[in-house]
């Protein structure tokens, strides 16, 4: 991954978080974090 791609991806993630916080008070980010935690727990079961 080049530096340019990393900067663009970082900017997109920050823009997504900012838009979510402004429009939905961070509900989508919280939902994604909860699903990620559940997924990690599911994967640890198979370890």
mmCIF entry with sequence, helices, sheets and N, C-alpha, C, O atoms, coordinates in Angstrom:
data_MODEL
# 
_entry.id   MODEL 
# 
_entity.id                         1 
_entity.type                       polymer 
_entity.pdbx_number_of_molecules   1 
# 
_entity_poly.entity_id                      1 
_entity_poly.type                           'polypeptide(L)' 
_entity_poly.nstd_linkage                   no 
_entity_poly.nstd_monomer                   no 
_entity_poly.pdbx_seq_one_letter_code       
;(UNK)(UNK)(UNK)(UNK)(UNK)(UNK)(UNK)(UNK)(UNK)(UNK)(UNK)(UNK)(UNK)(UNK)(UNK)(UNK)
(UNK)(UNK)(UNK)(UNK)(UNK)(UNK)(UNK)(UNK)(UNK)(UNK)(UNK)(UNK)(UNK)(UNK)(UNK)(UNK)
(UNK)(UNK)(UNK)(UNK)(UNK)(UNK)(UNK)(UNK)(UNK)(UNK)(UNK)(UNK)(UNK)(UNK)(UNK)
;
_entity_poly.pdbx_seq_one_letter_code_can   XXXXXXXXXXXXXXXXXXXXXXXXXXXXXXXXXXXXXXXXXXXXXXX 
_entity_poly.pdbx_strand_id                 A 
# 
loop_
_entity_poly_seq.entity_id 
_entity_poly_seq.num 
_entity_poly_seq.mon_id 
_entity_poly_seq.hetero 
1 1  UNK n 
1 2  UNK n 
1 3  UNK n 
1 4  UNK n 
1 5  UNK n 
1 6  UNK n 
1 7  UNK n 
1 8  UNK n 
1 9  UNK n 
1 10 UNK n 
1 11 UNK n 
1 12 UNK n 
1 13 UNK n 
1 14 UNK n 
1 15 UNK n 
1 16 UNK n 
1 17 UNK n 
1 18 UNK n 
1 19 UNK n 
1 20 UNK n 
1 21 UNK n 
1 22 UNK n 
1 23 UNK n 
1 24 UNK n 
1 25 UNK n 
1 26 UNK n 
1 27 UNK n 
1 28 UNK n 
1 29 UNK n 
1 30 UNK n 
1 31 UNK n 
1 32 UNK n 
1 33 UNK n 
1 34 UNK n 
1 35 UNK n 
1 36 UNK n 
1 37 UNK n 
1 38 UNK n 
1 39 UNK n 
1 40 UNK n 
1 41 UNK n 
1 42 UNK n 
1 43 UNK n 
1 44 UNK n 
1 45 UNK n 
1 46 UNK n 
1 47 UNK n 
# 
_struct_asym.id          A 
_struct_asym.entity_id   1 
# 
loop_
_struct_conf.conf_type_id 
_struct_conf.id 
_struct_conf.pdbx_PDB_helix_id 
_struct_conf.beg_label_comp_id 
_struct_conf.beg_label_asym_id 
_struct_conf.beg_label_seq_id 
_struct_conf.pdbx_beg_PDB_ins_code 
_struct_conf.end_label_comp_id 
_struct_conf.end_label_asym_id 
_struct_conf.end_label_seq_id 
_struct_conf.pdbx_end_PDB_ins_code 
_struct_conf.beg_auth_comp_id 
_struct_conf.beg_auth_asym_id 
_struct_conf.beg_auth_seq_id 
_struct_conf.end_auth_comp_id 
_struct_conf.end_auth_asym_id 
_struct_conf.end_auth_seq_id 
_struct_conf.pdbx_PDB_helix_class 
_struct_conf.details 
_struct_conf.pdbx_PDB_helix_length 
HELX_P HELX_P1 AA1 UNK A 3  ? UNK A 24 ? UNK A 3  UNK A 24 1 ? 22 
HELX_P HELX_P2 AA2 UNK A 27 ? UNK A 45 ? UNK A 27 UNK A 45 1 ? 19 
# 
_struct_conf_type.id          HELX_P 
_struct_conf_type.criteria    ? 
_struct_conf_type.reference   ? 
# 
loop_
_atom_site.group_PDB 
_atom_site.id 
_atom_site.type_symbol 
_atom_site.label_atom_id 
_atom_site.label_alt_id 
_atom_site.label_comp_id 
_atom_site.label_asym_id 
_atom_site.label_entity_id 
_atom_site.label_seq_id 
_atom_site.pdbx_PDB_ins_code 
_atom_site.Cartn_x 
_atom_site.Cartn_y 
_atom_site.Cartn_z 
_atom_site.occupancy 
_atom_site.B_iso_or_equiv 
_atom_site.pdbx_formal_charge 
_atom_site.auth_seq_id 
_atom_site.auth_comp_id 
_atom_site.auth_asym_id 
_atom_site.auth_atom_id 
_atom_site.pdbx_PDB_model_num 
ATOM 1   N N  . UNK A 1 1  ? 0.852   -1.168  0.000  1.00 0.00 ? 1  UNK A N  1 
ATOM 2   C CA . UNK A 1 1  ? 0.000   0.000   0.000  1.00 0.00 ? 1  UNK A CA 1 
ATOM 3   C C  . UNK A 1 1  ? 0.901   1.236   0.000  1.00 0.00 ? 1  UNK A C  1 
ATOM 4   O O  . UNK A 1 1  ? 1.812   1.365   0.818  1.00 0.00 ? 1  UNK A O  1 
ATOM 5   N N  . UNK A 1 2  ? 0.630   2.106   -0.907 1.00 0.00 ? 2  UNK A N  1 
ATOM 6   C CA . UNK A 1 2  ? 1.426   3.327   -0.979 1.00 0.00 ? 2  UNK A CA 1 
ATOM 7   C C  . UNK A 1 2  ? 0.910   4.348   0.030  1.00 0.00 ? 2  UNK A C  1 
ATOM 8   O O  . UNK A 1 2  ? -0.191  4.219   0.566  1.00 0.00 ? 2  UNK A O  1 
ATOM 9   N N  . UNK A 1 3  ? 1.724   5.356   0.270  1.00 0.00 ? 3  UNK A N  1 
ATOM 10  C CA . UNK A 1 3  ? 1.326   6.409   1.210  1.00 0.00 ? 3  UNK A CA 1 
ATOM 11  C C  . UNK A 1 3  ? 0.084   7.152   0.727  1.00 0.00 ? 3  UNK A C  1 
ATOM 12  O O  . UNK A 1 3  ? -0.764  7.544   1.529  1.00 0.00 ? 3  UNK A O  1 
ATOM 13  N N  . UNK A 1 4  ? -0.015  7.340   -0.556 1.00 0.00 ? 4  UNK A N  1 
ATOM 14  C CA . UNK A 1 4  ? -1.163  8.062   -1.109 1.00 0.00 ? 4  UNK A CA 1 
ATOM 15  C C  . UNK A 1 4  ? -2.460  7.287   -0.862 1.00 0.00 ? 4  UNK A C  1 
ATOM 16  O O  . UNK A 1 4  ? -3.476  7.878   -0.498 1.00 0.00 ? 4  UNK A O  1 
ATOM 17  N N  . UNK A 1 5  ? -2.426  5.984   -1.058 1.00 0.00 ? 5  UNK A N  1 
ATOM 18  C CA . UNK A 1 5  ? -3.618  5.172   -0.814 1.00 0.00 ? 5  UNK A CA 1 
ATOM 19  C C  . UNK A 1 5  ? -3.969  5.188   0.666  1.00 0.00 ? 5  UNK A C  1 
ATOM 20  O O  . UNK A 1 5  ? -5.145  5.275   1.022  1.00 0.00 ? 5  UNK A O  1 
ATOM 21  N N  . UNK A 1 6  ? -2.969  5.105   1.530  1.00 0.00 ? 6  UNK A N  1 
ATOM 22  C CA . UNK A 1 6  ? -3.212  5.123   2.975  1.00 0.00 ? 6  UNK A CA 1 
ATOM 23  C C  . UNK A 1 6  ? -3.839  6.446   3.410  1.00 0.00 ? 6  UNK A C  1 
ATOM 24  O O  . UNK A 1 6  ? -4.743  6.456   4.246  1.00 0.00 ? 6  UNK A O  1 
ATOM 25  N N  . UNK A 1 7  ? -3.378  7.537   2.864  1.00 0.00 ? 7  UNK A N  1 
ATOM 26  C CA . UNK A 1 7  ? -3.931  8.853   3.213  1.00 0.00 ? 7  UNK A CA 1 
ATOM 27  C C  . UNK A 1 7  ? -5.378  8.964   2.737  1.00 0.00 ? 7  UNK A C  1 
ATOM 28  O O  . UNK A 1 7  ? -6.230  9.473   3.465  1.00 0.00 ? 7  UNK A O  1 
ATOM 29  N N  . UNK A 1 8  ? -5.659  8.499   1.537  1.00 0.00 ? 8  UNK A N  1 
ATOM 30  C CA . UNK A 1 8  ? -7.023  8.561   1.004  1.00 0.00 ? 8  UNK A CA 1 
ATOM 31  C C  . UNK A 1 8  ? -7.956  7.686   1.840  1.00 0.00 ? 8  UNK A C  1 
ATOM 32  O O  . UNK A 1 8  ? -9.060  8.114   2.177  1.00 0.00 ? 8  UNK A O  1 
ATOM 33  N N  . UNK A 1 9  ? -7.529  6.471   2.178  1.00 0.00 ? 9  UNK A N  1 
ATOM 34  C CA . UNK A 1 9  ? -8.363  5.598   3.004  1.00 0.00 ? 9  UNK A CA 1 
ATOM 35  C C  . UNK A 1 9  ? -8.602  6.201   4.385  1.00 0.00 ? 9  UNK A C  1 
ATOM 36  O O  . UNK A 1 9  ? -9.716  6.143   4.907  1.00 0.00 ? 9  UNK A O  1 
ATOM 37  N N  . UNK A 1 10 ? -7.569  6.773   4.970  1.00 0.00 ? 10 UNK A N  1 
ATOM 38  C CA . UNK A 1 10 ? -7.723  7.431   6.267  1.00 0.00 ? 10 UNK A CA 1 
ATOM 39  C C  . UNK A 1 10 ? -8.690  8.600   6.197  1.00 0.00 ? 10 UNK A C  1 
ATOM 40  O O  . UNK A 1 10 ? -9.507  8.787   7.098  1.00 0.00 ? 10 UNK A O  1 
ATOM 41  N N  . UNK A 1 11 ? -8.604  9.385   5.135  1.00 0.00 ? 11 UNK A N  1 
ATOM 42  C CA . UNK A 1 11 ? -9.512  10.522  4.966  1.00 0.00 ? 11 UNK A CA 1 
ATOM 43  C C  . UNK A 1 11 ? -10.949 10.050  4.773  1.00 0.00 ? 11 UNK A C  1 
ATOM 44  O O  . UNK A 1 11 ? -11.877 10.668  5.295  1.00 0.00 ? 11 UNK A O  1 
ATOM 45  N N  . UNK A 1 12 ? -11.142 8.967   4.032  1.00 0.00 ? 12 UNK A N  1 
ATOM 46  C CA . UNK A 1 12 ? -12.490 8.433   3.838  1.00 0.00 ? 12 UNK A CA 1 
ATOM 47  C C  . UNK A 1 12 ? -13.083 7.923   5.145  1.00 0.00 ? 12 UNK A C  1 
ATOM 48  O O  . UNK A 1 12 ? -14.264 8.140   5.419  1.00 0.00 ? 12 UNK A O  1 
ATOM 49  N N  . UNK A 1 13 ? -12.277 7.252   5.947  1.00 0.00 ? 13 UNK A N  1 
ATOM 50  C CA . UNK A 1 13 ? -12.761 6.749   7.237  1.00 0.00 ? 13 UNK A CA 1 
ATOM 51  C C  . UNK A 1 13 ? -13.125 7.908   8.152  1.00 0.00 ? 13 UNK A C  1 
ATOM 52  O O  . UNK A 1 13 ? -14.170 7.880   8.802  1.00 0.00 ? 13 UNK A O  1 
ATOM 53  N N  . UNK A 1 14 ? -12.280 8.918   8.208  1.00 0.00 ? 14 UNK A N  1 
ATOM 54  C CA . UNK A 1 14 ? -12.583 10.080  9.046  1.00 0.00 ? 14 UNK A CA 1 
ATOM 55  C C  . UNK A 1 14 ? -13.824 10.819  8.552  1.00 0.00 ? 14 UNK A C  1 
ATOM 56  O O  . UNK A 1 14 ? -14.625 11.294  9.356  1.00 0.00 ? 14 UNK A O  1 
ATOM 57  N N  . UNK A 1 15 ? -13.985 10.915  7.240  1.00 0.00 ? 15 UNK A N  1 
ATOM 58  C CA . UNK A 1 15 ? -15.177 11.565  6.687  1.00 0.00 ? 15 UNK A CA 1 
ATOM 59  C C  . UNK A 1 15 ? -16.430 10.766  7.040  1.00 0.00 ? 15 UNK A C  1 
ATOM 60  O O  . UNK A 1 15 ? -17.454 11.346  7.403  1.00 0.00 ? 15 UNK A O  1 
ATOM 61  N N  . UNK A 1 16 ? -16.355 9.448   6.937  1.00 0.00 ? 16 UNK A N  1 
ATOM 62  C CA . UNK A 1 16 ? -17.493 8.601   7.305  1.00 0.00 ? 16 UNK A CA 1 
ATOM 63  C C  . UNK A 1 16 ? -17.858 8.790   8.769  1.00 0.00 ? 16 UNK A C  1 
ATOM 64  O O  . UNK A 1 16 ? -19.034 8.942   9.102  1.00 0.00 ? 16 UNK A O  1 
ATOM 65  N N  . UNK A 1 17 ? -16.857 8.782   9.646  1.00 0.00 ? 17 UNK A N  1 
ATOM 66  C CA . UNK A 1 17 ? -17.120 8.965   11.074 1.00 0.00 ? 17 UNK A CA 1 
ATOM 67  C C  . UNK A 1 17 ? -17.719 10.340  11.351 1.00 0.00 ? 17 UNK A C  1 
ATOM 68  O O  . UNK A 1 17 ? -18.643 10.467  12.154 1.00 0.00 ? 17 UNK A O  1 
ATOM 69  N N  . UNK A 1 18 ? -17.198 11.362  10.692 1.00 0.00 ? 18 UNK A N  1 
ATOM 70  C CA . UNK A 1 18 ? -17.722 12.712  10.879 1.00 0.00 ? 18 UNK A CA 1 
ATOM 71  C C  . UNK A 1 18 ? -19.158 12.846  10.407 1.00 0.00 ? 18 UNK A C  1 
ATOM 72  O O  . UNK A 1 18 ? -19.987 13.440  11.096 1.00 0.00 ? 18 UNK A O  1 
ATOM 73  N N  . UNK A 1 19 ? -19.456 12.302  9.242  1.00 0.00 ? 19 UNK A N  1 
ATOM 74  C CA . UNK A 1 19 ? -20.821 12.365  8.716  1.00 0.00 ? 19 UNK A CA 1 
ATOM 75  C C  . UNK A 1 19 ? -21.775 11.596  9.621  1.00 0.00 ? 19 UNK A C  1 
ATOM 76  O O  . UNK A 1 19 ? -22.893 12.042  9.875  1.00 0.00 ? 19 UNK A O  1 
ATOM 77  N N  . UNK A 1 20 ? -21.328 10.430  10.109 1.00 0.00 ? 20 UNK A N  1 
ATOM 78  C CA . UNK A 1 20 ? -22.177 9.638   11.002 1.00 0.00 ? 20 UNK A CA 1 
ATOM 79  C C  . UNK A 1 20 ? -22.441 10.385  12.303 1.00 0.00 ? 20 UNK A C  1 
ATOM 80  O O  . UNK A 1 20 ? -23.564 10.375  12.807 1.00 0.00 ? 20 UNK A O  1 
ATOM 81  N N  . UNK A 1 21 ? -21.431 11.022  12.841 1.00 0.00 ? 21 UNK A N  1 
ATOM 82  C CA . UNK A 1 21 ? -21.622 11.763  14.091 1.00 0.00 ? 21 UNK A CA 1 
ATOM 83  C C  . UNK A 1 21 ? -22.543 12.966  13.904 1.00 0.00 ? 21 UNK A C  1 
ATOM 84  O O  . UNK A 1 21 ? -23.329 13.292  14.793 1.00 0.00 ? 21 UNK A O  1 
ATOM 85  N N  . UNK A 1 22 ? -22.449 13.619  12.760 1.00 0.00 ? 22 UNK A N  1 
ATOM 86  C CA . UNK A 1 22 ? -23.285 14.796  12.516 1.00 0.00 ? 22 UNK A CA 1 
ATOM 87  C C  . UNK A 1 22 ? -24.729 14.442  12.178 1.00 0.00 ? 22 UNK A C  1 
ATOM 88  O O  . UNK A 1 22 ? -25.652 15.147  12.586 1.00 0.00 ? 22 UNK A O  1 
ATOM 89  N N  . UNK A 1 23 ? -24.928 13.362  11.440 1.00 0.00 ? 23 UNK A N  1 
ATOM 90  C CA . UNK A 1 23 ? -26.275 13.054  10.968 1.00 0.00 ? 23 UNK A CA 1 
ATOM 91  C C  . UNK A 1 23 ? -27.025 12.071  11.856 1.00 0.00 ? 23 UNK A C  1 
ATOM 92  O O  . UNK A 1 23 ? -28.245 12.173  11.990 1.00 0.00 ? 23 UNK A O  1 
ATOM 93  N N  . UNK A 1 24 ? -26.315 11.113  12.470 1.00 0.00 ? 24 UNK A N  1 
ATOM 94  C CA . UNK A 1 24 ? -27.009 10.067  13.217 1.00 0.00 ? 24 UNK A CA 1 
ATOM 95  C C  . UNK A 1 24 ? -26.489 9.921   14.640 1.00 0.00 ? 24 UNK A C  1 
ATOM 96  O O  . UNK A 1 24 ? -26.759 8.913   15.293 1.00 0.00 ? 24 UNK A O  1 
ATOM 97  N N  . UNK A 1 25 ? -25.767 10.885  15.117 1.00 0.00 ? 25 UNK A N  1 
ATOM 98  C CA . UNK A 1 25 ? -25.219 10.874  16.474 1.00 0.00 ? 25 UNK A CA 1 
ATOM 99  C C  . UNK A 1 25 ? -24.351 9.648   16.746 1.00 0.00 ? 25 UNK A C  1 
ATOM 100 O O  . UNK A 1 25 ? -24.265 9.198   17.889 1.00 0.00 ? 25 UNK A O  1 
ATOM 101 N N  . UNK A 1 26 ? -23.718 9.110   15.730 1.00 0.00 ? 26 UNK A N  1 
ATOM 102 C CA . UNK A 1 26 ? -22.786 7.997   15.911 1.00 0.00 ? 26 UNK A CA 1 
ATOM 103 C C  . UNK A 1 26 ? -23.433 6.637   16.061 1.00 0.00 ? 26 UNK A C  1 
ATOM 104 O O  . UNK A 1 26 ? -22.774 5.686   16.482 1.00 0.00 ? 26 UNK A O  1 
ATOM 105 N N  . UNK A 1 27 ? -24.703 6.521   15.728 1.00 0.00 ? 27 UNK A N  1 
ATOM 106 C CA . UNK A 1 27 ? -25.401 5.240   15.890 1.00 0.00 ? 27 UNK A CA 1 
ATOM 107 C C  . UNK A 1 27 ? -24.851 4.164   14.968 1.00 0.00 ? 27 UNK A C  1 
ATOM 108 O O  . UNK A 1 27 ? -24.718 3.011   15.378 1.00 0.00 ? 27 UNK A O  1 
ATOM 109 N N  . UNK A 1 28 ? -24.531 4.518   13.737 1.00 0.00 ? 28 UNK A N  1 
ATOM 110 C CA . UNK A 1 28 ? -24.010 3.525   12.801 1.00 0.00 ? 28 UNK A CA 1 
ATOM 111 C C  . UNK A 1 28 ? -22.629 3.050   13.236 1.00 0.00 ? 28 UNK A C  1 
ATOM 112 O O  . UNK A 1 28 ? -22.323 1.861   13.136 1.00 0.00 ? 28 UNK A O  1 
ATOM 113 N N  . UNK A 1 29 ? -21.802 3.956   13.709 1.00 0.00 ? 29 UNK A N  1 
ATOM 114 C CA . UNK A 1 29 ? -20.475 3.583   14.189 1.00 0.00 ? 29 UNK A CA 1 
ATOM 115 C C  . UNK A 1 29 ? -20.583 2.649   15.386 1.00 0.00 ? 29 UNK A C  1 
ATOM 116 O O  . UNK A 1 29 ? -19.837 1.674   15.481 1.00 0.00 ? 29 UNK A O  1 
ATOM 117 N N  . UNK A 1 30 ? -21.494 2.934   16.292 1.00 0.00 ? 30 UNK A N  1 
ATOM 118 C CA . UNK A 1 30 ? -21.698 2.076   17.458 1.00 0.00 ? 30 UNK A CA 1 
ATOM 119 C C  . UNK A 1 30 ? -22.201 0.698   17.042 1.00 0.00 ? 30 UNK A C  1 
ATOM 120 O O  . UNK A 1 30 ? -21.765 -0.313  17.592 1.00 0.00 ? 30 UNK A O  1 
ATOM 121 N N  . UNK A 1 31 ? -23.112 0.652   16.079 1.00 0.00 ? 31 UNK A N  1 
ATOM 122 C CA . UNK A 1 31 ? -23.613 -0.627  15.600 1.00 0.00 ? 31 UNK A CA 1 
ATOM 123 C C  . UNK A 1 31 ? -22.493 -1.448  14.974 1.00 0.00 ? 31 UNK A C  1 
ATOM 124 O O  . UNK A 1 31 ? -22.385 -2.649  15.226 1.00 0.00 ? 31 UNK A O  1 
ATOM 125 N N  . UNK A 1 32 ? -21.657 -0.805  14.158 1.00 0.00 ? 32 UNK A N  1 
ATOM 126 C CA . UNK A 1 32 ? -20.544 -1.518  13.538 1.00 0.00 ? 32 UNK A CA 1 
ATOM 127 C C  . UNK A 1 32 ? -19.548 -2.016  14.578 1.00 0.00 ? 32 UNK A C  1 
ATOM 128 O O  . UNK A 1 32 ? -19.007 -3.112  14.437 1.00 0.00 ? 32 UNK A O  1 
ATOM 129 N N  . UNK A 1 33 ? -19.302 -1.234  15.611 1.00 0.00 ? 33 UNK A N  1 
ATOM 130 C CA . UNK A 1 33 ? -18.392 -1.656  16.678 1.00 0.00 ? 33 UNK A CA 1 
ATOM 131 C C  . UNK A 1 33 ? -18.952 -2.863  17.425 1.00 0.00 ? 33 UNK A C  1 
ATOM 132 O O  . UNK A 1 33 ? -18.209 -3.783  17.764 1.00 0.00 ? 33 UNK A O  1 
ATOM 133 N N  . UNK A 1 34 ? -20.254 -2.861  17.681 1.00 0.00 ? 34 UNK A N  1 
ATOM 134 C CA . UNK A 1 34 ? -20.874 -4.007  18.363 1.00 0.00 ? 34 UNK A CA 1 
ATOM 135 C C  . UNK A 1 34 ? -20.814 -5.258  17.505 1.00 0.00 ? 34 UNK A C  1 
ATOM 136 O O  . UNK A 1 34 ? -20.519 -6.343  18.007 1.00 0.00 ? 34 UNK A O  1 
ATOM 137 N N  . UNK A 1 35 ? -21.090 -5.117  16.215 1.00 0.00 ? 35 UNK A N  1 
ATOM 138 C CA . UNK A 1 35 ? -21.018 -6.271  15.324 1.00 0.00 ? 35 UNK A CA 1 
ATOM 139 C C  . UNK A 1 35 ? -19.584 -6.784  15.212 1.00 0.00 ? 35 UNK A C  1 
ATOM 140 O O  . UNK A 1 35 ? -19.364 -7.993  15.149 1.00 0.00 ? 35 UNK A O  1 
ATOM 141 N N  . UNK A 1 36 ? -18.626 -5.891  15.188 1.00 0.00 ? 36 UNK A N  1 
ATOM 142 C CA . UNK A 1 36 ? -17.227 -6.308  15.138 1.00 0.00 ? 36 UNK A CA 1 
ATOM 143 C C  . UNK A 1 36 ? -16.847 -7.067  16.403 1.00 0.00 ? 36 UNK A C  1 
ATOM 144 O O  . UNK A 1 36 ? -16.134 -8.067  16.328 1.00 0.00 ? 36 UNK A O  1 
ATOM 145 N N  . UNK A 1 37 ? -17.309 -6.609  17.562 1.00 0.00 ? 37 UNK A N  1 
ATOM 146 C CA . UNK A 1 37 ? -17.031 -7.311  18.820 1.00 0.00 ? 37 UNK A CA 1 
ATOM 147 C C  . UNK A 1 37 ? -17.664 -8.698  18.812 1.00 0.00 ? 37 UNK A C  1 
ATOM 148 O O  . UNK A 1 37 ? -17.041 -9.661  19.259 1.00 0.00 ? 37 UNK A O  1 
ATOM 149 N N  . UNK A 1 38 ? -18.890 -8.813  18.312 1.00 0.00 ? 38 UNK A N  1 
ATOM 150 C CA . UNK A 1 38 ? -19.540 -10.120 18.212 1.00 0.00 ? 38 UNK A CA 1 
ATOM 151 C C  . UNK A 1 38 ? -18.790 -11.033 17.248 1.00 0.00 ? 38 UNK A C  1 
ATOM 152 O O  . UNK A 1 38 ? -18.631 -12.225 17.513 1.00 0.00 ? 38 UNK A O  1 
ATOM 153 N N  . UNK A 1 39 ? -18.330 -10.477 16.135 1.00 0.00 ? 39 UNK A N  1 
ATOM 154 C CA . UNK A 1 39 ? -17.590 -11.265 15.155 1.00 0.00 ? 39 UNK A CA 1 
ATOM 155 C C  . UNK A 1 39 ? -16.266 -11.760 15.726 1.00 0.00 ? 39 UNK A C  1 
ATOM 156 O O  . UNK A 1 39 ? -15.881 -12.905 15.488 1.00 0.00 ? 39 UNK A O  1 
ATOM 157 N N  . UNK A 1 40 ? -15.573 -10.921 16.469 1.00 0.00 ? 40 UNK A N  1 
ATOM 158 C CA . UNK A 1 40 ? -14.316 -11.330 17.096 1.00 0.00 ? 40 UNK A CA 1 
ATOM 159 C C  . UNK A 1 40 ? -14.574 -12.433 18.114 1.00 0.00 ? 40 UNK A C  1 
ATOM 160 O O  . UNK A 1 40 ? -13.798 -13.385 18.202 1.00 0.00 ? 40 UNK A O  1 
ATOM 161 N N  . UNK A 1 41 ? -15.647 -12.318 18.878 1.00 0.00 ? 41 UNK A N  1 
ATOM 162 C CA . UNK A 1 41 ? -16.000 -13.365 19.839 1.00 0.00 ? 41 UNK A CA 1 
ATOM 163 C C  . UNK A 1 41 ? -16.332 -14.667 19.107 1.00 0.00 ? 41 UNK A C  1 
ATOM 164 O O  . UNK A 1 41 ? -15.949 -15.743 19.566 1.00 0.00 ? 41 UNK A O  1 
ATOM 165 N N  . UNK A 1 42 ? -17.033 -14.585 17.984 1.00 0.00 ? 42 UNK A N  1 
ATOM 166 C CA . UNK A 1 42 ? -17.359 -15.757 17.181 1.00 0.00 ? 42 UNK A CA 1 
ATOM 167 C C  . UNK A 1 42 ? -16.087 -16.419 16.655 1.00 0.00 ? 42 UNK A C  1 
ATOM 168 O O  . UNK A 1 42 ? -15.966 -17.643 16.680 1.00 0.00 ? 42 UNK A O  1 
ATOM 169 N N  . UNK A 1 43 ? -15.146 -15.614 16.182 1.00 0.00 ? 43 UNK A N  1 
ATOM 170 C CA . UNK A 1 43 ? -13.894 -16.171 15.677 1.00 0.00 ? 43 UNK A CA 1 
ATOM 171 C C  . UNK A 1 43 ? -13.069 -16.806 16.785 1.00 0.00 ? 43 UNK A C  1 
ATOM 172 O O  . UNK A 1 43 ? -12.403 -17.816 16.556 1.00 0.00 ? 43 UNK A O  1 
ATOM 173 N N  . UNK A 1 44 ? -13.101 -16.234 17.979 1.00 0.00 ? 44 UNK A N  1 
ATOM 174 C CA . UNK A 1 44 ? -12.327 -16.807 19.079 1.00 0.00 ? 44 UNK A CA 1 
ATOM 175 C C  . UNK A 1 44 ? -12.894 -18.160 19.492 1.00 0.00 ? 44 UNK A C  1 
ATOM 176 O O  . UNK A 1 44 ? -12.166 -18.984 20.046 1.00 0.00 ? 44 UNK A O  1 
ATOM 177 N N  . UNK A 1 45 ? -14.168 -18.406 19.237 1.00 0.00 ? 45 UNK A N  1 
ATOM 178 C CA . UNK A 1 45 ? -14.764 -19.708 19.518 1.00 0.00 ? 45 UNK A CA 1 
ATOM 179 C C  . UNK A 1 45 ? -14.102 -20.785 18.666 1.00 0.00 ? 45 UNK A C  1 
ATOM 180 O O  . UNK A 1 45 ? -13.898 -21.904 19.136 1.00 0.00 ? 45 UNK A O  1 
ATOM 181 N N  . UNK A 1 46 ? -13.768 -20.464 17.428 1.00 0.00 ? 46 UNK A N  1 
ATOM 182 C CA . UNK A 1 46 ? -13.198 -21.441 16.507 1.00 0.00 ? 46 UNK A CA 1 
ATOM 183 C C  . UNK A 1 46 ? -11.703 -21.623 16.687 1.00 0.00 ? 46 UNK A C  1 
ATOM 184 O O  . UNK A 1 46 ? -11.100 -22.457 16.011 1.00 0.00 ? 46 UNK A O  1 
ATOM 185 N N  . UNK A 1 47 ? -11.111 -20.886 17.555 1.00 0.00 ? 47 UNK A N  1 
ATOM 186 C CA . UNK A 1 47 ? -9.671  -21.010 17.776 1.00 0.00 ? 47 UNK A CA 1 
ATOM 187 C C  . UNK A 1 47 ? -9.338  -22.188 18.564 1.00 0.00 ? 47 UNK A C  1 
ATOM 188 O O  . UNK A 1 47 ? -8.163  -22.436 18.838 1.00 0.00 ? 47 UNK A O  1 
# 
